[in-house]
């Protein structure tokens, strides 16, 4: 299979910063919308799937909605634990919205390169936060919505595994959950042998 990495909102290559629920705090996600993606992202993803129907799509945010973070900004900022349930539903809504467009989301990660970087949309996480959110919020939300989408740990480099991936992967309750799918690796730092 081929894999397509789809940004959930703005990435380091986006023309401007956005998420699917911008503005004041909105824990019920009443404003949630993927309308921005309808111009380019959705049509191009559909085209890729037509060219290769075996392609698996993985979604990942660079920044969660700023109102979920302690700095209310697209750049950096820690996700406040009070918003973990809303963030889990944010993932569910994303998967459902893309499915409604004919794009199945096979995998999600909690965050692209957690803590990196200050110059573009990003979000601060530590290993324990990633583990707690994945175990207590994200996996139950995916399962509760009847979704087959799998959550992947890490989404960063080989040399970041111990700090950001291991706490999640080492949790047997996570590993044994039907919506856990493994580890997403980047190859910018460290040694590929870490993947063993």
Protein Blocks (a to p, Z undefined) as FASTA:
>chain_A
ZZddddehjdfkbfbdcdfbecjddfkommgccklmmmmmmmmmmmmmmmmmmbccdddd
fbdcfklpmnlpabgjiddfklmmmmmmmmmmmmmmmmmnopacfbdcfbgcehiafkbc
cddddfklmmmmmmmmmmmmmmmnopabdcdehjiafklmmmmmmmmmmpmklmmpmkbg
bjaddfkecjfklmZZ
